[in-house]
Structure formats: C-alpha cells, structure tokens
Amino acid sequence: MPAIRQIQLGKNGLTESFIGNLKHHFDTCKNVKISVLKSCCRDREEIKKINDEILEKLGNNYTSRIIGYTIVVKKWRREMR
C-alpha cells in the first residue's frame, strides 16, 4: 500500500471528476499530494481558497497543509456512521 499519492491540479481547476478522483485515492492511502500547476494559478491567496474548497468538499475527516505550490491532504480518521 503506497504511503502517499500524487495528483496534479491543472487549468480545469476543481471539477467534480477531480474531487471524485481525490476521494478514490483515499480508499488506498491516507495522504495525497496535490501539485498546483502554473496553468491553474500562481497566487498564494488563490491556492488558499482552493485548499479551503477542497476541504469543504471532502468533509470533516481531512486536514491539509500548503507547502509551496503543493497541497498535502491527510485523512486523519475513519468516517463516523
């Protein structure tokens, strides 16, 4: 089982398929690195907004950290049912 997965966020931005793909990666690992490409944005404030939107769409069981132009998202516990 890989410890961390990497995906890229490009010019299409946050689409439903990107979020679905992100959720699919969390089925097999706990950490995902999202590389924000130049075609998406290069503004730190915009990356913070993208980060907030990702966490909003994923739910309460995820935390994230911005390192440069990379967002590291971690699933920190199992979902409550």
PyMOL Python script that loads the backbone (N, CA, C, O; Angstrom):
from pymol import cmd

cmd.read_pdbstr("""\
ATOM      1  N   MET A   1       0.844  -1.169   0.000  1.00  0.00           N
ATOM      2  CA  MET A   1       0.000   0.000   0.000  1.00  0.00           C
ATOM      3  C   MET A   1       0.896   1.242   0.000  1.00  0.00           C
ATOM      4  O   MET A   1       1.721   1.411   0.898  1.00  0.00           O
ATOM      5  N   PRO A   2       0.738   2.106  -1.002  1.00  0.00           N
ATOM      6  CA  PRO A   2       1.581   3.303  -1.056  1.00  0.00           C
ATOM      7  C   PRO A   2       1.268   4.257   0.099  1.00  0.00           C
ATOM      8  O   PRO A   2       0.116   4.414   0.503  1.00  0.00           O
ATOM      9  N   ALA A   3       2.314   4.883   0.613  1.00  0.00           N
ATOM     10  CA  ALA A   3       2.135   5.794   1.738  1.00  0.00           C
ATOM     11  C   ALA A   3       1.529   7.115   1.301  1.00  0.00           C
ATOM     12  O   ALA A   3       0.782   7.742   2.053  1.00  0.00           O
ATOM     13  N   ILE A   4       1.850   7.537   0.087  1.00  0.00           N
ATOM     14  CA  ILE A   4       1.363   8.839  -0.376  1.00  0.00           C
ATOM     15  C   ILE A   4       1.134   8.778  -1.883  1.00  0.00           C
ATOM     16  O   ILE A   4       1.894   8.136  -2.609  1.00  0.00           O
ATOM     17  N   ARG A   5       0.102   9.436  -2.339  1.00  0.00           N
ATOM     18  CA  ARG A   5      -0.206   9.529  -3.767  1.00  0.00           C
ATOM     19  C   ARG A   5      -0.028  10.962  -4.210  1.00  0.00           C
ATOM     20  O   ARG A   5      -0.143  11.887  -3.407  1.00  0.00           O
ATOM     21  N   GLN A   6       0.255  11.149  -5.498  1.00  0.00           N
ATOM     22  CA  GLN A   6       0.390  12.492  -6.053  1.00  0.00           C
ATOM     23  C   GLN A   6      -0.562  12.665  -7.217  1.00  0.00           C
ATOM     24  O   GLN A   6      -0.667  11.794  -8.082  1.00  0.00           O
ATOM     25  N   ILE A   7      -1.260  13.800  -7.236  1.00  0.00           N
ATOM     26  CA  ILE A   7      -2.089  14.165  -8.380  1.00  0.00           C
ATOM     27  C   ILE A   7      -1.832  15.636  -8.689  1.00  0.00           C
ATOM     28  O   ILE A   7      -1.283  16.373  -7.870  1.00  0.00           O
ATOM     29  N   GLN A   8      -2.239  16.047  -9.887  1.00  0.00           N
ATOM     30  CA  GLN A   8      -1.993  17.415 -10.338  1.00  0.00           C
ATOM     31  C   GLN A   8      -3.303  18.148 -10.549  1.00  0.00           C
ATOM     32  O   GLN A   8      -4.277  17.580 -11.043  1.00  0.00           O
ATOM     33  N   LEU A   9      -3.313  19.408 -10.171  1.00  0.00           N
ATOM     34  CA  LEU A   9      -4.457  20.281 -10.388  1.00  0.00           C
ATOM     35  C   LEU A   9      -4.078  21.255 -11.493  1.00  0.00           C
ATOM     36  O   LEU A   9      -3.197  22.095 -11.309  1.00  0.00           O
ATOM     37  N   GLY A  10      -4.740  21.145 -12.643  1.00  0.00           N
ATOM     38  CA  GLY A  10      -4.372  21.937 -13.804  1.00  0.00           C
ATOM     39  C   GLY A  10      -5.363  23.025 -14.137  1.00  0.00           C
ATOM     40  O   GLY A  10      -6.052  23.548 -13.262  1.00  0.00           O
ATOM     41  N   LYS A  11      -5.428  23.360 -15.414  1.00  0.00           N
ATOM     42  CA  LYS A  11      -6.207  24.513 -15.860  1.00  0.00           C
ATOM     43  C   LYS A  11      -7.711  24.347 -15.693  1.00  0.00           C
ATOM     44  O   LYS A  11      -8.432  25.344 -15.659  1.00  0.00           O
ATOM     45  N   ASN A  12      -8.203  23.121 -15.588  1.00  0.00           N
ATOM     46  CA  ASN A  12      -9.639  22.923 -15.392  1.00  0.00           C
ATOM     47  C   ASN A  12     -10.075  23.252 -13.967  1.00  0.00           C
ATOM     48  O   ASN A  12     -11.263  23.453 -13.716  1.00  0.00           O
ATOM     49  N   GLY A  13      -9.138  23.308 -13.041  1.00  0.00           N
ATOM     50  CA  GLY A  13      -9.466  23.658 -11.664  1.00  0.00           C
ATOM     51  C   GLY A  13     -10.154  22.518 -10.934  1.00  0.00           C
ATOM     52  O   GLY A  13      -9.982  21.348 -11.275  1.00  0.00           O
ATOM     53  N   LEU A  14     -10.934  22.879  -9.927  1.00  0.00           N
ATOM     54  CA  LEU A  14     -11.638  21.879  -9.125  1.00  0.00           C
ATOM     55  C   LEU A  14     -12.930  21.473  -9.814  1.00  0.00           C
ATOM     56  O   LEU A  14     -13.921  22.203  -9.776  1.00  0.00           O
ATOM     57  N   THR A  15     -12.914  20.330 -10.431  1.00  0.00           N
ATOM     58  CA  THR A  15     -14.117  19.796 -11.067  1.00  0.00           C
ATOM     59  C   THR A  15     -14.633  18.643 -10.221  1.00  0.00           C
ATOM     60  O   THR A  15     -13.950  18.180  -9.308  1.00  0.00           O
ATOM     61  N   GLU A  16     -15.825  18.190 -10.524  1.00  0.00           N
ATOM     62  CA  GLU A  16     -16.388  17.054  -9.801  1.00  0.00           C
ATOM     63  C   GLU A  16     -15.558  15.795 -10.028  1.00  0.00           C
ATOM     64  O   GLU A  16     -15.410  14.976  -9.120  1.00  0.00           O
ATOM     65  N   SER A  17     -15.018  15.638 -11.229  1.00  0.00           N
ATOM     66  CA  SER A  17     -14.190  14.461 -11.502  1.00  0.00           C
ATOM     67  C   SER A  17     -12.878  14.512 -10.720  1.00  0.00           C
ATOM     68  O   SER A  17     -12.375  13.473 -10.292  1.00  0.00           O
ATOM     69  N   PHE A  18     -12.316  15.715 -10.527  1.00  0.00           N
ATOM     70  CA  PHE A  18     -11.092  15.839  -9.724  1.00  0.00           C
ATOM     71  C   PHE A  18     -11.368  15.440  -8.272  1.00  0.00           C
ATOM     72  O   PHE A  18     -10.588  14.700  -7.672  1.00  0.00           O
ATOM     73  N   ILE A  19     -12.476  15.927  -7.709  1.00  0.00           N
ATOM     74  CA  ILE A  19     -12.835  15.586  -6.331  1.00  0.00           C
ATOM     75  C   ILE A  19     -13.115  14.086  -6.212  1.00  0.00           C
ATOM     76  O   ILE A  19     -12.714  13.459  -5.232  1.00  0.00           O
ATOM     77  N   GLY A  20     -13.794  13.511  -7.195  1.00  0.00           N
ATOM     78  CA  GLY A  20     -14.049  12.069  -7.187  1.00  0.00           C
ATOM     79  C   GLY A  20     -12.764  11.267  -7.245  1.00  0.00           C
ATOM     80  O   GLY A  20     -12.615  10.259  -6.555  1.00  0.00           O
ATOM     81  N   ASN A  21     -11.837  11.722  -8.073  1.00  0.00           N
ATOM     82  CA  ASN A  21     -10.537  11.068  -8.177  1.00  0.00           C
ATOM     83  C   ASN A  21      -9.779  11.176  -6.858  1.00  0.00           C
ATOM     84  O   ASN A  21      -9.136  10.219  -6.426  1.00  0.00           O
ATOM     85  N   LEU A  22      -9.854  12.328  -6.227  1.00  0.00           N
ATOM     86  CA  LEU A  22      -9.200  12.545  -4.939  1.00  0.00           C
ATOM     87  C   LEU A  22      -9.778  11.604  -3.880  1.00  0.00           C
ATOM     88  O   LEU A  22      -9.027  10.991  -3.121  1.00  0.00           O
ATOM     89  N   LYS A  23     -11.099  11.488  -3.826  1.00  0.00           N
ATOM     90  CA  LYS A  23     -11.741  10.581  -2.870  1.00  0.00           C
ATOM     91  C   LYS A  23     -11.345   9.137  -3.143  1.00  0.00           C
ATOM     92  O   LYS A  23     -11.156   8.355  -2.210  1.00  0.00           O
ATOM     93  N   HIS A  24     -11.220   8.782  -4.414  1.00  0.00           N
ATOM     94  CA  HIS A  24     -10.817   7.419  -4.780  1.00  0.00           C
ATOM     95  C   HIS A  24      -9.411   7.107  -4.271  1.00  0.00           C
ATOM     96  O   HIS A  24      -9.151   5.985  -3.836  1.00  0.00           O
ATOM     97  N   HIS A  25      -8.511   8.069  -4.317  1.00  0.00           N
ATOM     98  CA  HIS A  25      -7.152   7.855  -3.817  1.00  0.00           C
ATOM     99  C   HIS A  25      -7.154   7.585  -2.318  1.00  0.00           C
ATOM    100  O   HIS A  25      -6.305   6.840  -1.828  1.00  0.00           O
ATOM    101  N   PHE A  26      -8.084   8.171  -1.587  1.00  0.00           N
ATOM    102  CA  PHE A  26      -8.136   7.957  -0.143  1.00  0.00           C
ATOM    103  C   PHE A  26      -8.667   6.583   0.229  1.00  0.00           C
ATOM    104  O   PHE A  26      -8.627   6.216   1.404  1.00  0.00           O
ATOM    105  N   ASP A  27      -9.165   5.804  -0.737  1.00  0.00           N
ATOM    106  CA  ASP A  27      -9.555   4.422  -0.464  1.00  0.00           C
ATOM    107  C   ASP A  27      -8.335   3.556  -0.189  1.00  0.00           C
ATOM    108  O   ASP A  27      -8.422   2.577   0.551  1.00  0.00           O
ATOM    109  N   THR A  28      -7.188   3.914  -0.786  1.00  0.00           N
ATOM    110  CA  THR A  28      -5.997   3.072  -0.674  1.00  0.00           C
ATOM    111  C   THR A  28      -4.861   3.695   0.123  1.00  0.00           C
ATOM    112  O   THR A  28      -3.913   2.993   0.473  1.00  0.00           O
ATOM    113  N   CYS A  29      -4.923   4.988   0.420  1.00  0.00           N
ATOM    114  CA  CYS A  29      -3.847   5.620   1.181  1.00  0.00           C
ATOM    115  C   CYS A  29      -4.405   6.743   2.042  1.00  0.00           C
ATOM    116  O   CYS A  29      -5.552   7.160   1.876  1.00  0.00           O
ATOM    117  N   LYS A  30      -3.581   7.227   2.961  1.00  0.00           N
ATOM    118  CA  LYS A  30      -4.044   8.257   3.898  1.00  0.00           C
ATOM    119  C   LYS A  30      -3.582   9.656   3.524  1.00  0.00           C
ATOM    120  O   LYS A  30      -4.145  10.636   4.011  1.00  0.00           O
ATOM    121  N   ASN A  31      -2.570   9.773   2.670  1.00  0.00           N
ATOM    122  CA  ASN A  31      -2.020  11.080   2.297  1.00  0.00           C
ATOM    123  C   ASN A  31      -2.028  11.249   0.790  1.00  0.00           C
ATOM    124  O   ASN A  31      -1.715  10.317   0.049  1.00  0.00           O
ATOM    125  N   VAL A  32      -2.388  12.446   0.339  1.00  0.00           N
ATOM    126  CA  VAL A  32      -2.363  12.770  -1.086  1.00  0.00           C
ATOM    127  C   VAL A  32      -1.721  14.141  -1.254  1.00  0.00           C
ATOM    128  O   VAL A  32      -2.089  15.099  -0.574  1.00  0.00           O
ATOM    129  N   LYS A  33      -0.745  14.224  -2.181  1.00  0.00           N
ATOM    130  CA  LYS A  33      -0.125  15.495  -2.527  1.00  0.00           C
ATOM    131  C   LYS A  33      -0.777  16.010  -3.799  1.00  0.00           C
ATOM    132  O   LYS A  33      -0.868  15.289  -4.793  1.00  0.00           O
ATOM    133  N   ILE A  34      -1.231  17.256  -3.766  1.00  0.00           N
ATOM    134  CA  ILE A  34      -1.839  17.885  -4.937  1.00  0.00           C
ATOM    135  C   ILE A  34      -0.877  18.963  -5.412  1.00  0.00           C
ATOM    136  O   ILE A  34      -0.663  19.963  -4.726  1.00  0.00           O
ATOM    137  N   SER A  35      -0.301  18.755  -6.586  1.00  0.00           N
ATOM    138  CA  SER A  35       0.592  19.751  -7.174  1.00  0.00           C
ATOM    139  C   SER A  35      -0.250  20.740  -7.971  1.00  0.00           C
ATOM    140  O   SER A  35      -0.956  20.349  -8.901  1.00  0.00           O
ATOM    141  N   VAL A  36      -0.179  22.015  -7.611  1.00  0.00           N
ATOM    142  CA  VAL A  36      -0.923  23.050  -8.306  1.00  0.00           C
ATOM    143  C   VAL A  36      -0.050  23.558  -9.450  1.00  0.00           C
ATOM    144  O   VAL A  36       0.993  24.171  -9.220  1.00  0.00           O
ATOM    145  N   LEU A  37      -0.480  23.300 -10.676  1.00  0.00           N
ATOM    146  CA  LEU A  37       0.315  23.665 -11.843  1.00  0.00           C
ATOM    147  C   LEU A  37       0.176  25.151 -12.169  1.00  0.00           C
ATOM    148  O   LEU A  37      -0.751  25.816 -11.706  1.00  0.00           O
ATOM    149  N   LYS A  38       1.108  25.658 -12.969  1.00  0.00           N
ATOM    150  CA  LYS A  38       1.083  27.073 -13.375  1.00  0.00           C
ATOM    151  C   LYS A  38      -0.190  27.427 -14.125  1.00  0.00           C
ATOM    152  O   LYS A  38      -0.691  28.546 -14.019  1.00  0.00           O
ATOM    153  N   SER A  39      -0.715  26.467 -14.885  1.00  0.00           N
ATOM    154  CA  SER A  39      -1.912  26.741 -15.673  1.00  0.00           C
ATOM    155  C   SER A  39      -3.146  26.935 -14.783  1.00  0.00           C
ATOM    156  O   SER A  39      -4.142  27.506 -15.228  1.00  0.00           O
ATOM    157  N   CYS A  40      -3.088  26.468 -13.538  1.00  0.00           N
ATOM    158  CA  CYS A  40      -4.209  26.660 -12.610  1.00  0.00           C
ATOM    159  C   CYS A  40      -4.101  28.035 -11.953  1.00  0.00           C
ATOM    160  O   CYS A  40      -4.994  28.868 -12.104  1.00  0.00           O
ATOM    161  N   CYS A  41      -3.020  28.269 -11.231  1.00  0.00           N
ATOM    162  CA  CYS A  41      -2.792  29.571 -10.618  1.00  0.00           C
ATOM    163  C   CYS A  41      -1.393  29.618 -10.022  1.00  0.00           C
ATOM    164  O   CYS A  41      -0.767  28.580  -9.804  1.00  0.00           O
ATOM    165  N   ARG A  42      -0.916  30.803  -9.765  1.00  0.00           N
ATOM    166  CA  ARG A  42       0.370  31.000  -9.099  1.00  0.00           C
ATOM    167  C   ARG A  42       0.275  32.057  -8.011  1.00  0.00           C
ATOM    168  O   ARG A  42       1.279  32.661  -7.634  1.00  0.00           O
ATOM    169  N   ASP A  43      -0.920  32.277  -7.513  1.00  0.00           N
ATOM    170  CA  ASP A  43      -1.155  33.250  -6.463  1.00  0.00           C
ATOM    171  C   ASP A  43      -1.399  32.506  -5.152  1.00  0.00           C
ATOM    172  O   ASP A  43      -2.239  31.608  -5.098  1.00  0.00           O
ATOM    173  N   ARG A  44      -0.673  32.872  -4.101  1.00  0.00           N
ATOM    174  CA  ARG A  44      -0.788  32.181  -2.817  1.00  0.00           C
ATOM    175  C   ARG A  44      -2.205  32.287  -2.241  1.00  0.00           C
ATOM    176  O   ARG A  44      -2.714  31.323  -1.670  1.00  0.00           O
ATOM    177  N   GLU A  45      -2.829  33.430  -2.385  1.00  0.00           N
ATOM    178  CA  GLU A  45      -4.188  33.603  -1.869  1.00  0.00           C
ATOM    179  C   GLU A  45      -5.171  32.699  -2.611  1.00  0.00           C
ATOM    180  O   GLU A  45      -6.096  32.151  -2.011  1.00  0.00           O
ATOM    181  N   GLU A  46      -4.965  32.549  -3.902  1.00  0.00           N
ATOM    182  CA  GLU A  46      -5.831  31.668  -4.701  1.00  0.00           C
ATOM    183  C   GLU A  46      -5.646  30.208  -4.273  1.00  0.00           C
ATOM    184  O   GLU A  46      -6.614  29.448  -4.222  1.00  0.00           O
ATOM    185  N   ILE A  47      -4.412  29.819  -3.967  1.00  0.00           N
ATOM    186  CA  ILE A  47      -4.150  28.454  -3.513  1.00  0.00           C
ATOM    187  C   ILE A  47      -4.821  28.209  -2.163  1.00  0.00           C
ATOM    188  O   ILE A  47      -5.322  27.112  -1.917  1.00  0.00           O
ATOM    189  N   LYS A  48      -4.837  29.206  -1.294  1.00  0.00           N
ATOM    190  CA  LYS A  48      -5.525  29.070  -0.009  1.00  0.00           C
ATOM    191  C   LYS A  48      -7.021  28.885  -0.213  1.00  0.00           C
ATOM    192  O   LYS A  48      -7.652  28.105   0.501  1.00  0.00           O
ATOM    193  N   LYS A  49      -7.600  29.600  -1.188  1.00  0.00           N
ATOM    194  CA  LYS A  49      -9.027  29.442  -1.483  1.00  0.00           C
ATOM    195  C   LYS A  49      -9.312  28.047  -2.030  1.00  0.00           C
ATOM    196  O   LYS A  49     -10.307  27.422  -1.663  1.00  0.00           O
ATOM    197  N   ILE A  50      -8.432  27.560  -2.912  1.00  0.00           N
ATOM    198  CA  ILE A  50      -8.585  26.211  -3.457  1.00  0.00           C
ATOM    199  C   ILE A  50      -8.503  25.183  -2.337  1.00  0.00           C
ATOM    200  O   ILE A  50      -9.292  24.239  -2.302  1.00  0.00           O
ATOM    201  N   ASN A  51      -7.557  25.360  -1.427  1.00  0.00           N
ATOM    202  CA  ASN A  51      -7.395  24.462  -0.288  1.00  0.00           C
ATOM    203  C   ASN A  51      -8.665  24.413   0.559  1.00  0.00           C
ATOM    204  O   ASN A  51      -9.124  23.333   0.932  1.00  0.00           O
ATOM    205  N   ASP A  52      -9.229  25.571   0.861  1.00  0.00           N
ATOM    206  CA  ASP A  52     -10.456  25.630   1.655  1.00  0.00           C
ATOM    207  C   ASP A  52     -11.616  24.938   0.946  1.00  0.00           C
ATOM    208  O   ASP A  52     -12.424  24.259   1.578  1.00  0.00           O
ATOM    209  N   GLU A  53     -11.690  25.116  -0.362  1.00  0.00           N
ATOM    210  CA  GLU A  53     -12.767  24.493  -1.133  1.00  0.00           C
ATOM    211  C   GLU A  53     -12.614  22.976  -1.175  1.00  0.00           C
ATOM    212  O   GLU A  53     -13.606  22.249  -1.118  1.00  0.00           O
ATOM    213  N   ILE A  54     -11.375  22.496  -1.274  1.00  0.00           N
ATOM    214  CA  ILE A  54     -11.125  21.046  -1.256  1.00  0.00           C
ATOM    215  C   ILE A  54     -11.583  20.456   0.070  1.00  0.00           C
ATOM    216  O   ILE A  54     -12.280  19.442   0.092  1.00  0.00           O
ATOM    217  N   LEU A  55     -11.194  21.086   1.176  1.00  0.00           N
ATOM    218  CA  LEU A  55     -11.577  20.576   2.493  1.00  0.00           C
ATOM    219  C   LEU A  55     -13.086  20.631   2.706  1.00  0.00           C
ATOM    220  O   LEU A  55     -13.657  19.753   3.353  1.00  0.00           O
ATOM    221  N   GLU A  56     -13.733  21.664   2.162  1.00  0.00           N
ATOM    222  CA  GLU A  56     -15.186  21.774   2.281  1.00  0.00           C
ATOM    223  C   GLU A  56     -15.876  20.622   1.551  1.00  0.00           C
ATOM    224  O   GLU A  56     -16.850  20.060   2.051  1.00  0.00           O
ATOM    225  N   LYS A  57     -15.367  20.273   0.366  1.00  0.00           N
ATOM    226  CA  LYS A  57     -15.995  19.214  -0.427  1.00  0.00           C
ATOM    227  C   LYS A  57     -15.677  17.824   0.106  1.00  0.00           C
ATOM    228  O   LYS A  57     -16.476  16.905  -0.071  1.00  0.00           O
ATOM    229  N   LEU A  58     -14.526  17.648   0.755  1.00  0.00           N
ATOM    230  CA  LEU A  58     -14.168  16.334   1.287  1.00  0.00           C
ATOM    231  C   LEU A  58     -14.877  16.019   2.591  1.00  0.00           C
ATOM    232  O   LEU A  58     -15.280  14.876   2.808  1.00  0.00           O
ATOM    233  N   GLY A  59     -15.041  17.001   3.462  1.00  0.00           N
ATOM    234  CA  GLY A  59     -15.720  16.771   4.732  1.00  0.00           C
ATOM    235  C   GLY A  59     -14.824  17.032   5.926  1.00  0.00           C
ATOM    236  O   GLY A  59     -13.734  17.590   5.795  1.00  0.00           O
ATOM    237  N   ASN A  60     -15.299  16.619   7.101  1.00  0.00           N
ATOM    238  CA  ASN A  60     -14.615  16.936   8.355  1.00  0.00           C
ATOM    239  C   ASN A  60     -13.438  16.039   8.678  1.00  0.00           C
ATOM    240  O   ASN A  60     -12.654  16.374   9.567  1.00  0.00           O
ATOM    241  N   ASN A  61     -13.278  14.919   8.001  1.00  0.00           N
ATOM    242  CA  ASN A  61     -12.262  13.945   8.366  1.00  0.00           C
ATOM    243  C   ASN A  61     -10.926  14.177   7.679  1.00  0.00           C
ATOM    244  O   ASN A  61     -10.099  13.266   7.632  1.00  0.00           O
ATOM    245  N   TYR A  62     -10.693  15.359   7.150  1.00  0.00           N
ATOM    246  CA  TYR A  62      -9.479  15.636   6.401  1.00  0.00           C
ATOM    247  C   TYR A  62      -8.835  16.930   6.896  1.00  0.00           C
ATOM    248  O   TYR A  62      -9.517  17.879   7.284  1.00  0.00           O
ATOM    249  N   THR A  63      -7.513  16.938   6.871  1.00  0.00           N
ATOM    250  CA  THR A  63      -6.762  18.157   7.163  1.00  0.00           C
ATOM    251  C   THR A  63      -5.794  18.388   6.020  1.00  0.00           C
ATOM    252  O   THR A  63      -5.517  17.474   5.243  1.00  0.00           O
ATOM    253  N   SER A  64      -5.278  19.601   5.912  1.00  0.00           N
ATOM    254  CA  SER A  64      -4.352  19.882   4.824  1.00  0.00           C
ATOM    255  C   SER A  64      -3.305  20.885   5.261  1.00  0.00           C
ATOM    256  O   SER A  64      -3.428  21.560   6.283  1.00  0.00           O
ATOM    257  N   ARG A  65      -2.267  20.952   4.439  1.00  0.00           N
ATOM    258  CA  ARG A  65      -1.172  21.881   4.663  1.00  0.00           C
ATOM    259  C   ARG A  65      -0.651  22.334   3.307  1.00  0.00           C
ATOM    260  O   ARG A  65      -0.513  21.525   2.389  1.00  0.00           O
ATOM    261  N   ILE A  66      -0.367  23.608   3.180  1.00  0.00           N
ATOM    262  CA  ILE A  66       0.161  24.148   1.928  1.00  0.00           C
ATOM    263  C   ILE A  66       1.671  24.301   2.079  1.00  0.00           C
ATOM    264  O   ILE A  66       2.156  24.978   2.985  1.00  0.00           O
ATOM    265  N   ILE A  67       2.397  23.662   1.174  1.00  0.00           N
ATOM    266  CA  ILE A  67       3.858  23.761   1.155  1.00  0.00           C
ATOM    267  C   ILE A  67       4.250  24.204  -0.245  1.00  0.00           C
ATOM    268  O   ILE A  67       4.194  23.411  -1.185  1.00  0.00           O
ATOM    269  N   GLY A  68       4.642  25.451  -0.392  1.00  0.00           N
ATOM    270  CA  GLY A  68       4.973  25.980  -1.712  1.00  0.00           C
ATOM    271  C   GLY A  68       3.742  25.992  -2.590  1.00  0.00           C
ATOM    272  O   GLY A  68       2.744  26.635  -2.263  1.00  0.00           O
ATOM    273  N   TYR A  69       3.808  25.281  -3.708  1.00  0.00           N
ATOM    274  CA  TYR A  69       2.660  25.158  -4.609  1.00  0.00           C
ATOM    275  C   TYR A  69       2.110  23.743  -4.573  1.00  0.00           C
ATOM    276  O   TYR A  69       1.593  23.236  -5.569  1.00  0.00           O
ATOM    277  N   THR A  70       2.227  23.113  -3.409  1.00  0.00           N
ATOM    278  CA  THR A  70       1.715  21.767  -3.191  1.00  0.00           C
ATOM    279  C   THR A  70       0.789  21.787  -1.981  1.00  0.00           C
ATOM    280  O   THR A  70       1.094  22.394  -0.955  1.00  0.00           O
ATOM    281  N   ILE A  71      -0.344  21.113  -2.123  1.00  0.00           N
ATOM    282  CA  ILE A  71      -1.283  20.955  -1.017  1.00  0.00           C
ATOM    283  C   ILE A  71      -1.219  19.501  -0.579  1.00  0.00           C
ATOM    284  O   ILE A  71      -1.455  18.600  -1.384  1.00  0.00           O
ATOM    285  N   VAL A  72      -0.905  19.265   0.681  1.00  0.00           N
ATOM    286  CA  VAL A  72      -0.849  17.911   1.224  1.00  0.00           C
ATOM    287  C   VAL A  72      -2.116  17.701   2.037  1.00  0.00           C
ATOM    288  O   VAL A  72      -2.354  18.404   3.019  1.00  0.00           O
ATOM    289  N   VAL A  73      -2.937  16.724   1.626  1.00  0.00           N
ATOM    290  CA  VAL A  73      -4.200  16.440   2.294  1.00  0.00           C
ATOM    291  C   VAL A  73      -4.064  15.100   3.010  1.00  0.00           C
ATOM    292  O   VAL A  73      -3.565  14.130   2.439  1.00  0.00           O
ATOM    293  N   LYS A  74      -4.508  15.054   4.253  1.00  0.00           N
ATOM    294  CA  LYS A  74      -4.394  13.846   5.069  1.00  0.00           C
ATOM    295  C   LYS A  74      -5.763  13.459   5.605  1.00  0.00           C
ATOM    296  O   LYS A  74      -6.519  14.297   6.097  1.00  0.00           O
ATOM    297  N   LYS A  75      -6.062  12.173   5.499  1.00  0.00           N
ATOM    298  CA  LYS A  75      -7.277  11.641   6.108  1.00  0.00           C
ATOM    299  C   LYS A  75      -6.890  11.184   7.503  1.00  0.00           C
ATOM    300  O   LYS A  75      -6.049  10.297   7.647  1.00  0.00           O
ATOM    301  N   TRP A  76      -7.485  11.771   8.532  1.00  0.00           N
ATOM    302  CA  TRP A  76      -6.992  11.534   9.871  1.00  0.00           C
ATOM    303  C   TRP A  76      -7.809  10.595  10.720  1.00  0.00           C
ATOM    304  O   TRP A  76      -7.373  10.243  11.816  1.00  0.00           O
ATOM    305  N   ARG A  77      -8.975  10.170  10.269  1.00  0.00           N
ATOM    306  CA  ARG A  77      -9.697   9.136  10.976  1.00  0.00           C
ATOM    307  C   ARG A  77     -10.799   8.572  10.100  1.00  0.00           C
ATOM    308  O   ARG A  77     -11.153   9.139   9.067  1.00  0.00           O
ATOM    309  N   ARG A  78     -11.326   7.452  10.537  1.00  0.00           N
ATOM    310  CA  ARG A  78     -12.410   6.856   9.770  1.00  0.00           C
ATOM    311  C   ARG A  78     -13.682   7.683   9.914  1.00  0.00           C
ATOM    312  O   ARG A  78     -13.893   8.370  10.914  1.00  0.00           O
ATOM    313  N   GLU A  79     -14.512   7.599   8.901  1.00  0.00           N
ATOM    314  CA  GLU A  79     -15.772   8.354   8.930  1.00  0.00           C
ATOM    315  C   GLU A  79     -16.715   7.769   9.964  1.00  0.00           C
ATOM    316  O   GLU A  79     -16.772   6.554  10.156  1.00  0.00           O
ATOM    317  N   MET A  80     -17.443   8.636  10.619  1.00  0.00           N
ATOM    318  CA  MET A  80     -18.446   8.211  11.575  1.00  0.00           C
ATOM    319  C   MET A  80     -19.725   7.852  10.821  1.00  0.00           C
ATOM    320  O   MET A  80     -20.144   8.570   9.914  1.00  0.00           O
ATOM    321  N   ARG A  81     -20.330   6.750  11.200  1.00  0.00           N
ATOM    322  CA  ARG A  81     -21.559   6.342  10.508  1.00  0.00           C
ATOM    323  C   ARG A  81     -22.749   6.426  11.402  1.00  0.00           C
ATOM    324  O   ARG A  81     -23.863   6.119  10.978  1.00  0.00           O
TER     325      ARG A  81
END
""", "prot")
cmd.dss("prot")
cmd.show_as("cartoon", "prot")
cmd.util.cbc("prot")
cmd.orient("prot")
